[in-house]
Amino acid sequence: MPLAPIRIASADLAAIRAQARAAMPLEACGLLIGTEDDRVSRLEPASNVAAEPARRFEVDPRALLALHRRLRGTPERLIGHWHSHPQGQAVPSACDREMVSDPDMAWLIVAAPDGPVRAWRPTDDGFAEIPILEVP
């Protein structure tokens, strides 16, 4: 059975690409806020606090906790995150596989500086690519 697509505005994809380009040569990251139908309603900025930000990303845990608090009781929820691969492709790396903690989260990966953005969802044996539907 195919995995459901993630829906995201073209402007949000452009913003992700711009933030990834601006962070070069480091990995950039951010959070995807959305609704039950996996539609991204907005992007939430996040700092990359990884010990080796040129090779991996880690969303600031304090920002993540604060976001969960702000979303409590609202129709929005955290549906995923995005990060860049400044020196690689828009596919999950071995480091990415080690970081999976929630199989329901979408992973958008951008190959910076000007590569594609591709979406993934964790599976039992790695990641499966999911379609990106650009919406108004």
Summary of the structure (lengths in Angstrom):
residues: 136
radius of gyration: 13.8
end to end distance: 26.9
largest distance: 39.5
contacts: 402
relative contact order: 0.23
helix: 23%
strand: 36%
